[in-house]
Amino acid sequence: MTNVEPKVADAGRYTMTETCKVLGIHRNTLRRWLQAGKIKVKFRRIDNRKVFEGSEIKKVWRIAL
């Protein structure tokens, strides 16, 4: 995990790949966090893909450090 705060917009929505990239973690780590309830996910209406809000990404980053 990166020790530099992610540069994401609080209201922005990010895919799983983008979220992993800004946090500096592997996809499997993010999946484990999802299963454990450590991060909240939303779903896009158009294609039902998982998206993460920027505010949630920052919250998880602060807790993980």
mmCIF file of the N, C-alpha and C atoms, coordinates in Angstrom:
data_MODEL
# 
_entry.id   MODEL 
# 
loop_
_atom_site.group_PDB 
_atom_site.id 
_atom_site.type_symbol 
_atom_site.label_atom_id 
_atom_site.label_alt_id 
_atom_site.label_comp_id 
_atom_site.label_asym_id 
_atom_site.label_entity_id 
_atom_site.label_seq_id 
_atom_site.pdbx_PDB_ins_code 
_atom_site.Cartn_x 
_atom_site.Cartn_y 
_atom_site.Cartn_z 
_atom_site.occupancy 
_atom_site.B_iso_or_equiv 
_atom_site.pdbx_formal_charge 
_atom_site.auth_seq_id 
_atom_site.auth_comp_id 
_atom_site.auth_asym_id 
_atom_site.auth_atom_id 
_atom_site.pdbx_PDB_model_num 
ATOM 1   N N  . MET A 1 1  ? 0.843   -1.176 0.000   1.00 0.00 ? 1  MET A N  1 
ATOM 2   C CA . MET A 1 1  ? 0.000   0.000  0.000   1.00 0.00 ? 1  MET A CA 1 
ATOM 3   C C  . MET A 1 1  ? 0.884   1.233  0.000   1.00 0.00 ? 1  MET A C  1 
ATOM 4   N N  . THR A 1 2  ? 0.467   2.210  -0.734  1.00 0.00 ? 2  THR A N  1 
ATOM 5   C CA . THR A 1 2  ? 1.221   3.453  -0.816  1.00 0.00 ? 2  THR A CA 1 
ATOM 6   C C  . THR A 1 2  ? 1.059   4.274  0.465   1.00 0.00 ? 2  THR A C  1 
ATOM 7   N N  . ASN A 1 3  ? 2.099   4.994  0.841   1.00 0.00 ? 3  ASN A N  1 
ATOM 8   C CA . ASN A 1 3  ? 2.011   5.826  2.039   1.00 0.00 ? 3  ASN A CA 1 
ATOM 9   C C  . ASN A 1 3  ? 1.711   7.283  1.696   1.00 0.00 ? 3  ASN A C  1 
ATOM 10  N N  . VAL A 1 4  ? 1.380   7.544  0.433   1.00 0.00 ? 4  VAL A N  1 
ATOM 11  C CA . VAL A 1 4  ? 0.989   8.880  -0.021  1.00 0.00 ? 4  VAL A CA 1 
ATOM 12  C C  . VAL A 1 4  ? -0.527  8.872  -0.221  1.00 0.00 ? 4  VAL A C  1 
ATOM 13  N N  . GLU A 1 5  ? -1.205  9.882  0.340   1.00 0.00 ? 5  GLU A N  1 
ATOM 14  C CA . GLU A 1 5  ? -2.668  9.916  0.230   1.00 0.00 ? 5  GLU A CA 1 
ATOM 15  C C  . GLU A 1 5  ? -3.103  9.908  -1.234  1.00 0.00 ? 5  GLU A C  1 
ATOM 16  N N  . PRO A 1 6  ? -4.063  9.031  -1.570  1.00 0.00 ? 6  PRO A N  1 
ATOM 17  C CA . PRO A 1 6  ? -4.534  8.949  -2.957  1.00 0.00 ? 6  PRO A CA 1 
ATOM 18  C C  . PRO A 1 6  ? -5.121  10.269 -3.438  1.00 0.00 ? 6  PRO A C  1 
ATOM 19  N N  . LYS A 1 7  ? -4.808  10.634 -4.668  1.00 0.00 ? 7  LYS A N  1 
ATOM 20  C CA . LYS A 1 7  ? -5.347  11.864 -5.255  1.00 0.00 ? 7  LYS A CA 1 
ATOM 21  C C  . LYS A 1 7  ? -6.605  11.502 -6.036  1.00 0.00 ? 7  LYS A C  1 
ATOM 22  N N  . VAL A 1 8  ? -7.709  11.453 -5.306  1.00 0.00 ? 8  VAL A N  1 
ATOM 23  C CA . VAL A 1 8  ? -9.003  11.144 -5.907  1.00 0.00 ? 8  VAL A CA 1 
ATOM 24  C C  . VAL A 1 8  ? -10.018 12.183 -5.453  1.00 0.00 ? 8  VAL A C  1 
ATOM 25  N N  . ALA A 1 9  ? -10.997 12.441 -6.290  1.00 0.00 ? 9  ALA A N  1 
ATOM 26  C CA . ALA A 1 9  ? -12.070 13.369 -5.933  1.00 0.00 ? 9  ALA A CA 1 
ATOM 27  C C  . ALA A 1 9  ? -13.034 12.652 -4.993  1.00 0.00 ? 9  ALA A C  1 
ATOM 28  N N  . ASP A 1 10 ? -13.442 13.320 -3.916  1.00 0.00 ? 10 ASP A N  1 
ATOM 29  C CA . ASP A 1 10 ? -14.344 12.699 -2.945  1.00 0.00 ? 10 ASP A CA 1 
ATOM 30  C C  . ASP A 1 10 ? -15.628 12.185 -3.592  1.00 0.00 ? 10 ASP A C  1 
ATOM 31  N N  . ALA A 1 11 ? -16.170 12.942 -4.517  1.00 0.00 ? 11 ALA A N  1 
ATOM 32  C CA . ALA A 1 11 ? -17.423 12.555 -5.167  1.00 0.00 ? 11 ALA A CA 1 
ATOM 33  C C  . ALA A 1 11 ? -17.194 11.684 -6.401  1.00 0.00 ? 11 ALA A C  1 
ATOM 34  N N  . GLY A 1 12 ? -15.935 11.460 -6.769  1.00 0.00 ? 12 GLY A N  1 
ATOM 35  C CA . GLY A 1 12 ? -15.633 10.659 -7.952  1.00 0.00 ? 12 GLY A CA 1 
ATOM 36  C C  . GLY A 1 12 ? -15.924 9.188  -7.729  1.00 0.00 ? 12 GLY A C  1 
ATOM 37  N N  . ARG A 1 13 ? -16.120 8.476  -8.821  1.00 0.00 ? 13 ARG A N  1 
ATOM 38  C CA . ARG A 1 13 ? -16.342 7.032  -8.756  1.00 0.00 ? 13 ARG A CA 1 
ATOM 39  C C  . ARG A 1 13 ? -15.245 6.342  -9.553  1.00 0.00 ? 13 ARG A C  1 
ATOM 40  N N  . TYR A 1 14 ? -14.697 5.288  -8.969  1.00 0.00 ? 14 TYR A N  1 
ATOM 41  C CA . TYR A 1 14 ? -13.525 4.635  -9.543  1.00 0.00 ? 14 TYR A CA 1 
ATOM 42  C C  . TYR A 1 14 ? -13.753 3.133  -9.653  1.00 0.00 ? 14 TYR A C  1 
ATOM 43  N N  . THR A 1 15 ? -13.249 2.554  -10.735 1.00 0.00 ? 15 THR A N  1 
ATOM 44  C CA . THR A 1 15 ? -13.374 1.113  -10.946 1.00 0.00 ? 15 THR A CA 1 
ATOM 45  C C  . THR A 1 15 ? -12.450 0.372  -9.986  1.00 0.00 ? 15 THR A C  1 
ATOM 46  N N  . MET A 1 16 ? -12.592 -0.927 -9.975  1.00 0.00 ? 16 MET A N  1 
ATOM 47  C CA . MET A 1 16 ? -11.746 -1.753 -9.124  1.00 0.00 ? 16 MET A CA 1 
ATOM 48  C C  . MET A 1 16 ? -10.273 -1.590 -9.509  1.00 0.00 ? 16 MET A C  1 
ATOM 49  N N  . THR A 1 17 ? -9.991  -1.568 -10.799 1.00 0.00 ? 17 THR A N  1 
ATOM 50  C CA . THR A 1 17 ? -8.615  -1.410 -11.274 1.00 0.00 ? 17 THR A CA 1 
ATOM 51  C C  . THR A 1 17 ? -8.036  -0.067 -10.855 1.00 0.00 ? 17 THR A C  1 
ATOM 52  N N  . GLU A 1 18 ? -8.811  1.001  -11.034 1.00 0.00 ? 18 GLU A N  1 
ATOM 53  C CA . GLU A 1 18 ? -8.350  2.340  -10.652 1.00 0.00 ? 18 GLU A CA 1 
ATOM 54  C C  . GLU A 1 18 ? -8.132  2.440  -9.144  1.00 0.00 ? 18 GLU A C  1 
ATOM 55  N N  . THR A 1 19 ? -9.027  1.838  -8.380  1.00 0.00 ? 19 THR A N  1 
ATOM 56  C CA . THR A 1 19 ? -8.913  1.865  -6.918  1.00 0.00 ? 19 THR A CA 1 
ATOM 57  C C  . THR A 1 19 ? -7.644  1.152  -6.464  1.00 0.00 ? 19 THR A C  1 
ATOM 58  N N  . CYS A 1 20 ? -7.387  -0.018 -7.031  1.00 0.00 ? 20 CYS A N  1 
ATOM 59  C CA . CYS A 1 20 ? -6.168  -0.761 -6.691  1.00 0.00 ? 20 CYS A CA 1 
ATOM 60  C C  . CYS A 1 20 ? -4.922  0.039  -7.043  1.00 0.00 ? 20 CYS A C  1 
ATOM 61  N N  . LYS A 1 21 ? -4.952  0.703  -8.169  1.00 0.00 ? 21 LYS A N  1 
ATOM 62  C CA . LYS A 1 21 ? -3.788  1.471  -8.622  1.00 0.00 ? 21 LYS A CA 1 
ATOM 63  C C  . LYS A 1 21 ? -3.483  2.628  -7.674  1.00 0.00 ? 21 LYS A C  1 
ATOM 64  N N  . VAL A 1 22 ? -4.503  3.407  -7.282  1.00 0.00 ? 22 VAL A N  1 
ATOM 65  C CA . VAL A 1 22 ? -4.242  4.561  -6.415  1.00 0.00 ? 22 VAL A CA 1 
ATOM 66  C C  . VAL A 1 22 ? -3.872  4.140  -4.995  1.00 0.00 ? 22 VAL A C  1 
ATOM 67  N N  . LEU A 1 23 ? -4.363  2.972  -4.548  1.00 0.00 ? 23 LEU A N  1 
ATOM 68  C CA . LEU A 1 23 ? -4.013  2.486  -3.212  1.00 0.00 ? 23 LEU A CA 1 
ATOM 69  C C  . LEU A 1 23 ? -2.706  1.692  -3.214  1.00 0.00 ? 23 LEU A C  1 
ATOM 70  N N  . GLY A 1 24 ? -2.295  1.224  -4.384  1.00 0.00 ? 24 GLY A N  1 
ATOM 71  C CA . GLY A 1 24 ? -1.069  0.438  -4.475  1.00 0.00 ? 24 GLY A CA 1 
ATOM 72  C C  . GLY A 1 24 ? -1.237  -0.963 -3.915  1.00 0.00 ? 24 GLY A C  1 
ATOM 73  N N  . ILE A 1 25 ? -2.398  -1.567 -4.183  1.00 0.00 ? 25 ILE A N  1 
ATOM 74  C CA . ILE A 1 25 ? -2.688  -2.912 -3.681  1.00 0.00 ? 25 ILE A CA 1 
ATOM 75  C C  . ILE A 1 25 ? -3.082  -3.823 -4.841  1.00 0.00 ? 25 ILE A C  1 
ATOM 76  N N  . HIS A 1 26 ? -3.109  -5.121 -4.579  1.00 0.00 ? 26 HIS A N  1 
ATOM 77  C CA . HIS A 1 26 ? -3.507  -6.114 -5.569  1.00 0.00 ? 26 HIS A CA 1 
ATOM 78  C C  . HIS A 1 26 ? -5.025  -6.259 -5.554  1.00 0.00 ? 26 HIS A C  1 
ATOM 79  N N  . ARG A 1 27 ? -5.586  -6.697 -6.670  1.00 0.00 ? 27 ARG A N  1 
ATOM 80  C CA . ARG A 1 27 ? -7.047  -6.898 -6.767  1.00 0.00 ? 27 ARG A CA 1 
ATOM 81  C C  . ARG A 1 27 ? -7.559  -7.851 -5.690  1.00 0.00 ? 27 ARG A C  1 
ATOM 82  N N  . ASN A 1 28 ? -6.790  -8.890 -5.397  1.00 0.00 ? 28 ASN A N  1 
ATOM 83  C CA . ASN A 1 28 ? -7.223  -9.861 -4.390  1.00 0.00 ? 28 ASN A CA 1 
ATOM 84  C C  . ASN A 1 28 ? -7.322  -9.228 -3.006  1.00 0.00 ? 28 ASN A C  1 
ATOM 85  N N  . THR A 1 29 ? -6.439  -8.289 -2.716  1.00 0.00 ? 29 THR A N  1 
ATOM 86  C CA . THR A 1 29 ? -6.500  -7.571 -1.439  1.00 0.00 ? 29 THR A CA 1 
ATOM 87  C C  . THR A 1 29 ? -7.794  -6.779 -1.360  1.00 0.00 ? 29 THR A C  1 
ATOM 88  N N  . LEU A 1 30 ? -8.138  -6.090 -2.424  1.00 0.00 ? 30 LEU A N  1 
ATOM 89  C CA . LEU A 1 30 ? -9.383  -5.312 -2.449  1.00 0.00 ? 30 LEU A CA 1 
ATOM 90  C C  . LEU A 1 30 ? -10.592 -6.230 -2.307  1.00 0.00 ? 30 LEU A C  1 
ATOM 91  N N  . ARG A 1 31 ? -10.553 -7.379 -2.938  1.00 0.00 ? 31 ARG A N  1 
ATOM 92  C CA . ARG A 1 31 ? -11.655 -8.349 -2.809  1.00 0.00 ? 31 ARG A CA 1 
ATOM 93  C C  . ARG A 1 31 ? -11.794 -8.835 -1.368  1.00 0.00 ? 31 ARG A C  1 
ATOM 94  N N  . ARG A 1 32 ? -10.676 -9.096 -0.709  1.00 0.00 ? 32 ARG A N  1 
ATOM 95  C CA . ARG A 1 32 ? -10.724 -9.522 0.701   1.00 0.00 ? 32 ARG A CA 1 
ATOM 96  C C  . ARG A 1 32 ? -11.322 -8.428 1.571   1.00 0.00 ? 32 ARG A C  1 
ATOM 97  N N  . TRP A 1 33 ? -10.923 -7.183 1.315   1.00 0.00 ? 33 TRP A N  1 
ATOM 98  C CA . TRP A 1 33 ? -11.466 -6.052 2.081   1.00 0.00 ? 33 TRP A CA 1 
ATOM 99  C C  . TRP A 1 33 ? -12.968 -5.934 1.861   1.00 0.00 ? 33 TRP A C  1 
ATOM 100 N N  . LEU A 1 34 ? -13.427 -6.186 0.632   1.00 0.00 ? 34 LEU A N  1 
ATOM 101 C CA . LEU A 1 34 ? -14.863 -6.153 0.340   1.00 0.00 ? 34 LEU A CA 1 
ATOM 102 C C  . LEU A 1 34 ? -15.603 -7.228 1.129   1.00 0.00 ? 34 LEU A C  1 
ATOM 103 N N  . GLN A 1 35 ? -15.068 -8.440 1.114   1.00 0.00 ? 35 GLN A N  1 
ATOM 104 C CA . GLN A 1 35 ? -15.700 -9.547 1.828   1.00 0.00 ? 35 GLN A CA 1 
ATOM 105 C C  . GLN A 1 35 ? -15.724 -9.311 3.329   1.00 0.00 ? 35 GLN A C  1 
ATOM 106 N N  . ALA A 1 36 ? -14.687 -8.648 3.847   1.00 0.00 ? 36 ALA A N  1 
ATOM 107 C CA . ALA A 1 36 ? -14.600 -8.369 5.282   1.00 0.00 ? 36 ALA A CA 1 
ATOM 108 C C  . ALA A 1 36 ? -15.413 -7.137 5.678   1.00 0.00 ? 36 ALA A C  1 
ATOM 109 N N  . GLY A 1 37 ? -15.933 -6.408 4.700   1.00 0.00 ? 37 GLY A N  1 
ATOM 110 C CA . GLY A 1 37 ? -16.719 -5.215 4.986   1.00 0.00 ? 37 GLY A CA 1 
ATOM 111 C C  . GLY A 1 37 ? -15.885 -3.992 5.322   1.00 0.00 ? 37 GLY A C  1 
ATOM 112 N N  . LYS A 1 38 ? -14.618 -4.001 4.937   1.00 0.00 ? 38 LYS A N  1 
ATOM 113 C CA . LYS A 1 38 ? -13.728 -2.873 5.238   1.00 0.00 ? 38 LYS A CA 1 
ATOM 114 C C  . LYS A 1 38 ? -13.906 -1.712 4.274   1.00 0.00 ? 38 LYS A C  1 
ATOM 115 N N  . ILE A 1 39 ? -14.484 -1.975 3.109   1.00 0.00 ? 39 ILE A N  1 
ATOM 116 C CA . ILE A 1 39 ? -14.712 -0.925 2.116   1.00 0.00 ? 39 ILE A CA 1 
ATOM 117 C C  . ILE A 1 39 ? -16.096 -1.136 1.505   1.00 0.00 ? 39 ILE A C  1 
ATOM 118 N N  . LYS A 1 40 ? -16.779 -0.039 1.258   1.00 0.00 ? 40 LYS A N  1 
ATOM 119 C CA . LYS A 1 40 ? -18.121 -0.109 0.678   1.00 0.00 ? 40 LYS A CA 1 
ATOM 120 C C  . LYS A 1 40 ? -18.033 0.066  -0.830  1.00 0.00 ? 40 LYS A C  1 
ATOM 121 N N  . VAL A 1 41 ? -18.903 -0.642 -1.514  1.00 0.00 ? 41 VAL A N  1 
ATOM 122 C CA . VAL A 1 41 ? -18.926 -0.602 -2.975  1.00 0.00 ? 41 VAL A CA 1 
ATOM 123 C C  . VAL A 1 41 ? -20.320 -0.208 -3.441  1.00 0.00 ? 41 VAL A C  1 
ATOM 124 N N  . LYS A 1 42 ? -20.365 0.432  -4.587  1.00 0.00 ? 42 LYS A N  1 
ATOM 125 C CA . LYS A 1 42 ? -21.637 0.744  -5.242  1.00 0.00 ? 42 LYS A CA 1 
ATOM 126 C C  . LYS A 1 42 ? -21.596 0.098  -6.615  1.00 0.00 ? 42 LYS A C  1 
ATOM 127 N N  . PHE A 1 43 ? -22.738 0.036  -7.254  1.00 0.00 ? 43 PHE A N  1 
ATOM 128 C CA . PHE A 1 43 ? -22.813 -0.585 -8.570  1.00 0.00 ? 43 PHE A CA 1 
ATOM 129 C C  . PHE A 1 43 ? -23.351 0.410  -9.588  1.00 0.00 ? 43 PHE A C  1 
ATOM 130 N N  . ARG A 1 44 ? -22.718 0.440  -10.764 1.00 0.00 ? 44 ARG A N  1 
ATOM 131 C CA . ARG A 1 44 ? -23.193 1.292  -11.855 1.00 0.00 ? 44 ARG A CA 1 
ATOM 132 C C  . ARG A 1 44 ? -24.502 0.722  -12.380 1.00 0.00 ? 44 ARG A C  1 
ATOM 133 N N  . ARG A 1 45 ? -25.448 1.573  -12.638 1.00 0.00 ? 45 ARG A N  1 
ATOM 134 C CA . ARG A 1 45 ? -26.749 1.114  -13.139 1.00 0.00 ? 45 ARG A CA 1 
ATOM 135 C C  . ARG A 1 45 ? -26.653 0.559  -14.557 1.00 0.00 ? 45 ARG A C  1 
ATOM 136 N N  . ILE A 1 46 ? -25.806 1.142  -15.356 1.00 0.00 ? 46 ILE A N  1 
ATOM 137 C CA . ILE A 1 46 ? -25.734 0.758  -16.771 1.00 0.00 ? 46 ILE A CA 1 
ATOM 138 C C  . ILE A 1 46 ? -25.230 -0.675 -16.951 1.00 0.00 ? 46 ILE A C  1 
ATOM 139 N N  . ASP A 1 47 ? -24.101 -0.991 -16.327 1.00 0.00 ? 47 ASP A N  1 
ATOM 140 C CA . ASP A 1 47 ? -23.492 -2.303 -16.549 1.00 0.00 ? 47 ASP A CA 1 
ATOM 141 C C  . ASP A 1 47 ? -23.294 -3.114 -15.272 1.00 0.00 ? 47 ASP A C  1 
ATOM 142 N N  . ASN A 1 48 ? -23.807 -2.618 -14.154 1.00 0.00 ? 48 ASN A N  1 
ATOM 143 C CA . ASN A 1 48 ? -23.753 -3.320 -12.866 1.00 0.00 ? 48 ASN A CA 1 
ATOM 144 C C  . ASN A 1 48 ? -22.326 -3.611 -12.395 1.00 0.00 ? 48 ASN A C  1 
ATOM 145 N N  . ARG A 1 49 ? -21.372 -2.783 -12.809 1.00 0.00 ? 49 ARG A N  1 
ATOM 146 C CA . ARG A 1 49 ? -19.987 -2.949 -12.364 1.00 0.00 ? 49 ARG A CA 1 
ATOM 147 C C  . ARG A 1 49 ? -19.775 -2.285 -11.017 1.00 0.00 ? 49 ARG A C  1 
ATOM 148 N N  . LYS A 1 50 ? -18.817 -2.802 -10.271 1.00 0.00 ? 50 LYS A N  1 
ATOM 149 C CA . LYS A 1 50 ? -18.471 -2.227 -8.974  1.00 0.00 ? 50 LYS A CA 1 
ATOM 150 C C  . LYS A 1 50 ? -17.728 -0.913 -9.166  1.00 0.00 ? 50 LYS A C  1 
ATOM 151 N N  . VAL A 1 51 ? -18.117 0.082  -8.380  1.00 0.00 ? 51 VAL A N  1 
ATOM 152 C CA . VAL A 1 51 ? -17.399 1.351  -8.363  1.00 0.00 ? 51 VAL A CA 1 
ATOM 153 C C  . VAL A 1 51 ? -17.211 1.780  -6.916  1.00 0.00 ? 51 VAL A C  1 
ATOM 154 N N  . PHE A 1 52 ? -16.111 2.463  -6.667  1.00 0.00 ? 52 PHE A N  1 
ATOM 155 C CA . PHE A 1 52 ? -15.767 2.921  -5.327  1.00 0.00 ? 52 PHE A CA 1 
ATOM 156 C C  . PHE A 1 52 ? -15.725 4.437  -5.322  1.00 0.00 ? 52 PHE A C  1 
ATOM 157 N N  . GLU A 1 53 ? -16.339 5.046  -4.321  1.00 0.00 ? 53 GLU A N  1 
ATOM 158 C CA . GLU A 1 53 ? -16.327 6.506  -4.224  1.00 0.00 ? 53 GLU A CA 1 
ATOM 159 C C  . GLU A 1 53 ? -14.983 6.966  -3.678  1.00 0.00 ? 53 GLU A C  1 
ATOM 160 N N  . GLY A 1 54 ? -14.546 8.124  -4.138  1.00 0.00 ? 54 GLY A N  1 
ATOM 161 C CA . GLY A 1 54 ? -13.267 8.674  -3.706  1.00 0.00 ? 54 GLY A CA 1 
ATOM 162 C C  . GLY A 1 54 ? -13.186 8.851  -2.202  1.00 0.00 ? 54 GLY A C  1 
ATOM 163 N N  . SER A 1 55 ? -14.275 9.280  -1.576  1.00 0.00 ? 55 SER A N  1 
ATOM 164 C CA . SER A 1 55 ? -14.279 9.464  -0.122  1.00 0.00 ? 55 SER A CA 1 
ATOM 165 C C  . SER A 1 55 ? -14.064 8.137  0.600   1.00 0.00 ? 55 SER A C  1 
ATOM 166 N N  . GLU A 1 56 ? -14.609 7.055  0.065   1.00 0.00 ? 56 GLU A N  1 
ATOM 167 C CA . GLU A 1 56 ? -14.442 5.726  0.659   1.00 0.00 ? 56 GLU A CA 1 
ATOM 168 C C  . GLU A 1 56 ? -12.999 5.239  0.483   1.00 0.00 ? 56 GLU A C  1 
ATOM 169 N N  . ILE A 1 57 ? -12.401 5.532  -0.662  1.00 0.00 ? 57 ILE A N  1 
ATOM 170 C CA . ILE A 1 57 ? -11.010 5.152  -0.914  1.00 0.00 ? 57 ILE A CA 1 
ATOM 171 C C  . ILE A 1 57 ? -10.093 5.843  0.095   1.00 0.00 ? 57 ILE A C  1 
ATOM 172 N N  . LYS A 1 58 ? -10.308 7.137  0.298   1.00 0.00 ? 58 LYS A N  1 
ATOM 173 C CA . LYS A 1 58 ? -9.486  7.883  1.261   1.00 0.00 ? 58 LYS A CA 1 
ATOM 174 C C  . LYS A 1 58 ? -9.686  7.370  2.680   1.00 0.00 ? 58 LYS A C  1 
ATOM 175 N N  . LYS A 1 59 ? -10.927 7.029  3.024   1.00 0.00 ? 59 LYS A N  1 
ATOM 176 C CA . LYS A 1 59 ? -11.221 6.517  4.365   1.00 0.00 ? 59 LYS A CA 1 
ATOM 177 C C  . LYS A 1 59 ? -10.468 5.210  4.622   1.00 0.00 ? 59 LYS A C  1 
ATOM 178 N N  . VAL A 1 60 ? -10.514 4.310  3.661   1.00 0.00 ? 60 VAL A N  1 
ATOM 179 C CA . VAL A 1 60 ? -9.826  3.020  3.797   1.00 0.00 ? 60 VAL A CA 1 
ATOM 180 C C  . VAL A 1 60 ? -8.324  3.226  3.877   1.00 0.00 ? 60 VAL A C  1 
ATOM 181 N N  . TRP A 1 61 ? -7.797  4.150  3.091   1.00 0.00 ? 61 TRP A N  1 
ATOM 182 C CA . TRP A 1 61 ? -6.359  4.434  3.113   1.00 0.00 ? 61 TRP A CA 1 
ATOM 183 C C  . TRP A 1 61 ? -5.934  4.908  4.504   1.00 0.00 ? 61 TRP A C  1 
ATOM 184 N N  . ARG A 1 62 ? -6.716  5.812  5.106   1.00 0.00 ? 62 ARG A N  1 
ATOM 185 C CA . ARG A 1 62 ? -6.377  6.325  6.447   1.00 0.00 ? 62 ARG A CA 1 
ATOM 186 C C  . ARG A 1 62 ? -6.401  5.215  7.493   1.00 0.00 ? 62 ARG A C  1 
ATOM 187 N N  . ILE A 1 63 ? -7.388  4.337  7.416   1.00 0.00 ? 63 ILE A N  1 
ATOM 188 C CA . ILE A 1 63 ? -7.520  3.247  8.388   1.00 0.00 ? 63 ILE A CA 1 
ATOM 189 C C  . ILE A 1 63 ? -6.386  2.234  8.228   1.00 0.00 ? 63 ILE A C  1 
ATOM 190 N N  . ALA A 1 64 ? -6.027  1.921  6.985   1.00 0.00 ? 64 ALA A N  1 
ATOM 191 C CA . ALA A 1 64 ? -5.018  0.892  6.712   1.00 0.00 ? 64 ALA A CA 1 
ATOM 192 C C  . ALA A 1 64 ? -3.618  1.302  7.156   1.00 0.00 ? 64 ALA A C  1 
ATOM 193 N N  . LEU A 1 65 ? -3.366  2.595  7.219   1.00 0.00 ? 65 LEU A N  1 
ATOM 194 C CA . LEU A 1 65 ? -2.043  3.037  7.659   1.00 0.00 ? 65 LEU A CA 1 
ATOM 195 C C  . LEU A 1 65 ? -1.995  2.944  9.141   1.00 0.00 ? 65 LEU A C  1 
# 
